Amino acid sequence: MERAVSPEAASFDPRMALMARRPLDDVTHACKVARLANRSTREARRTAPLMTKTPRTAVLMALMLAVSATHAAPLPPRKPSEFGEKRRNSAAPGALPGKDSSPPPGDNKHTAESGIDECIARLETMGIKARAAVAPSNNNEACVVPMPIRIEHVTDRYGNGNAILFPNEPLIDCQLAEPLAHWLGEIVAPVFAANFASPLKAIRTGPGYECRNRNHETTGKLSAHATGLALDISGFELANGRILSVGTGDDAVPEAVLRTIRTAGCGWFTTILGPGSNAEHANHLHLDIQRHGSNRGLRICE
């Protein structure tokens, strides 16, 4: 007489046991367990004639394992948009539902003023003389300078220690002053000292801040000047009174000198435009630190 086989032994399959131990994270995997259970019970039917009614039991057991494992599986991570939506809909601790939890205007002003003070103090340690300023009001809300300052001079710390003046005292954002000082002190002043008989005395510039689009177009993207992140330089004045302009002519900065300071400037600025770039920049250098490109790391040096 052939020995009877229990339903558990008849439907056992090592592959199914391994799959049951693995967290089931979707319905597809549960179906795979069920199909494997069916296959196992069909094999059991051939080897255990006395247990012809075990398939239904085995299938039910497999489905129970699948359901329990599916319920125990961890939820998949939420999409980033869900986190963003949660942040937008959540109020700050202590805020009343439906109320704007943003700080009052006075707090924003205090934060901006403290940021300017800290920035100016840091500039002073670098030999940069600047003072806090107020950007002119306008109707375009996008024309905002977070930390407006007027730059007065930059100390030539790598040369004779004299101050390189900014007679026009351009209005710029404080964060532009630091790379500007590095470029002037480490590149422009030494290059001019090596090529001319007199050291650099002053920088002729535009106003800095201007609420306008790029290249003064009526439409298009906002210029970096509109946020104080750009400065135009039209000329360089030497201590002997000679003024070298950017562009062409007898008093123009020699092409080799201009090319040197433009190329080196790409280490500090994200954009440098000048003669040869386009008609709008034929008579000045445009320097800015605005972020460009999809990865915000593109540099435009033309």
KAFEN-V284734 format. One record per residue. N is the residue number from 1. SS is DSSP state (@ for helix, = for strand, . for the rest). PHI is phi in whole degrees, -180 to 180 (* if undefined). OMEGA is omega in whole degrees, 0 to 359 (none if undefined). Layout:
BEGIN
[[N:SS:PHI:OMEGA] [N:SS:PHI:OMEGA]]
END
This chain:
BEGIN
[[1:.:*:183] [2:.:-80:184] [3:.:-72:178] [4:.:-73:180] [5:.:-113:181] [6:.:-68:178] [7:@:-58:181] [8:@:-65:181] [9:@:-71:182] [10:@:-67:184] [11:.:-93:183] [12:.:-72:176] [13:.:-145:182] [14:@:-55:180] [15:@:-64:180] [16:@:-68:179] [17:@:-63:179] [18:@:-65:180] [19:@:-68:180] [20:@:-69:179] [21:@:-71:183] [22:.:-75:178] [23:.:-57:179] [24:.:-94:185] [25:.:-104:176] [26:.:-157:183] [27:@:-69:181] [28:@:-58:180] [29:@:-67:178] [30:@:-61:178] [31:@:-64:178] [32:@:-62:178] [33:@:-63:181] [34:@:-64:180] [35:@:-64:178] [36:@:-65:178] [37:@:-65:177] [38:@:-59:180] [39:@:-62:181] [40:@:-66:181] [41:@:-71:176] [42:@:-66:176] [43:@:-67:179] [44:@:-65:180] [45:@:-63:180] [46:@:-71:183] [47:@:-94:182] [48:.:-131:184] [49:@:-62:184] [50:@:-76:183] [51:@:-113:183] [52:.:-73:182] [53:.:-103:182] [54:@:-80:183] [55:@:-55:182] [56:@:-62:179] [57:@:-63:181] [58:@:-65:179] [59:@:-63:179] [60:@:-62:179] [61:@:-65:179] [62:@:-64:179] [63:@:-64:177] [64:@:-63:177] [65:@:-63:181] [66:@:-65:181] [67:@:-65:181] [68:@:-65:179] [69:@:-68:179] [70:@:-64:180] [71:@:-69:181] [72:@:-85:184] [73:.:-69:178] [74:.:-70:178] [75:.:-71:178] [76:.:-66:180] [77:.:-62:180] [78:.:-74:178] [79:.:-70:179] [80:@:-55:182] [81:@:-64:179] [82:@:-68:177] [83:@:-63:179] [84:@:-62:180] [85:@:-66:179] [86:@:-64:179] [87:@:-65:181] [88:@:-68:185] [89:@:-89:183] [90:.:-89:179] [91:.:-94:178] [92:.:-69:179] [93:.:-55:179] [94:.:88:181] [95:.:-80:178] [96:.:-78:180] [97:.:-59:177] [98:.:83:180] [99:.:-98:178] [100:.:-73:184] [101:.:-93:180] [102:.:-71:182] [103:.:-66:179] [104:.:-65:182] [105:@:-53:181] [106:@:-61:179] [107:@:-67:178] [108:@:-61:180] [109:@:-65:180] [110:@:-64:179] [111:@:-63:180] [112:@:-64:181] [113:@:-65:179] [114:@:-67:177] [115:@:-64:178] [116:@:-65:180] [117:@:-60:179] [118:@:-65:180] [119:@:-66:180] [120:@:-64:178] [121:@:-63:178] [122:@:-68:179] [123:@:-65:180] [124:@:-62:179] [125:@:-69:179] [126:.:-98:180] [127:.:83:180] [128:=:-108:178] [129:=:-99:180] [130:=:-148:178] [131:=:-139:179] [132:=:-65:182] [133:.:-140:177] [134:.:-124:179] [135:.:-71:179] [136:.:-58:179] [137:.:-75:179] [138:.:-155:183] [139:.:-89:181] [140:.:-96:183] [141:.:-67:180] [142:.:-77:180] [143:.:-84:183] [144:.:-130:175] [145:.:-106:184] [146:.:-57:182] [147:.:-132:184] [148:=:-73:176] [149:=:-139:170] [150:=:-116:183] [151:=:-90:185] [152:=:-104:177] [153:=:-161:176] [154:=:-126:180] [155:=:-76:178] [156:.:-81:185] [157:.:-74:183] [158:.:-100:180] [159:.:-120:183] [160:.:-87:179] [161:.:81:179] [162:.:-74:178] [163:=:-87:174] [164:=:-93:190] [165:=:-83:171] [166:.:-121:185] [167:.:-57:181] [168:.:-82:181] [169:.:44:183] [170:.:-63:178] [171:=:-93:181] [172:=:-137:172] [173:=:-77:186] [174:@:-58:182] [175:@:-70:176] [176:@:-80:186] [177:@:-66:184] [178:@:-66:177] [179:@:-64:178] [180:@:-62:180] [181:@:-66:178] [182:@:-61:182] [183:@:-63:181] [184:@:-66:184] [185:@:-75:186] [186:@:-95:183] [187:@:-121:189] [188:@:-63:183] [189:@:-60:178] [190:@:-64:180] [191:@:-66:178] [192:@:-67:179] [193:@:-64:181] [194:@:-80:185] [195:@:-107:183] [196:.:-129:184] [197:.:-79:183] [198:.:-135:181] [199:.:-73:180] [200:=:-73:182] [201:=:-112:185] [202:=:-151:179] [203:=:-117:176] [204:=:-89:186] [205:=:-131:170] [206:.:-85:184] [207:.:-74:185] [208:=:86:181] [209:.:-69:173] [210:.:-148:179] [211:.:-83:182] [212:.:-162:174] [213:=:-85:178] [214:@:-62:178] [215:@:56:178] [216:@:62:179] [217:.:-72:179] [218:.:-76:177] [219:.:-131:178] [220:.:115:184] [221:.:-79:179] [222:=:-71:179] [223:.:-73:175] [224:@:-65:176] [225:@:-63:184] [226:@:-70:177] [227:@:-117:176] [228:.:76:183] [229:.:-99:182] [230:=:-137:177] [231:=:-146:177] [232:=:-103:178] [233:=:-117:183] [234:=:-103:181] [235:=:-170:180] [236:=:-130:181] [237:=:-105:178] [238:=:-92:182] [239:.:-65:179] [240:.:-84:177] [241:.:97:180] [242:.:-72:179] [243:=:-116:178] [244:=:-103:183] [245:=:-92:175] [246:.:-92:182] [247:.:138:181] [248:.:-120:180] [249:.:123:182] [250:.:-66:183] [251:.:-98:182] [252:=:-79:174] [253:.:-63:179] [254:.:-53:185] [255:@:-57:181] [256:@:-64:179] [257:@:-67:181] [258:@:-63:180] [259:@:-64:180] [260:@:-64:183] [261:@:-72:177] [262:@:-69:182] [263:@:-64:180] [264:@:-67:181] [265:@:-64:179] [266:.:-65:175] [267:.:-77:181] [268:.:-116:184] [269:.:-112:178] [270:.:-88:178] [271:=:-140:171] [272:=:-136:178] [273:=:-124:180] [274:.:-171:179] [275:.:-53:183] [276:.:98:178] [277:.:-74:176] [278:.:-167:183] [279:@:-65:183] [280:@:-68:183] [281:@:-119:182] [282:.:-73:185] [283:.:-124:177] [284:.:-163:173] [285:=:-98:175] [286:=:-105:179] [287:=:-120:174] [288:=:-149:179] [289:.:-123:178] [290:.:-71:180] [291:.:-77:182] [292:.:-129:174] [293:.:83:182] [294:.:-65:178] [295:.:-97:177] [296:.:63:183] [297:.:-123:182] [298:.:-76:176] [299:.:-113:180] [300:=:-116:181] [301:=:-121:184] [302:.:-124:none]]
END
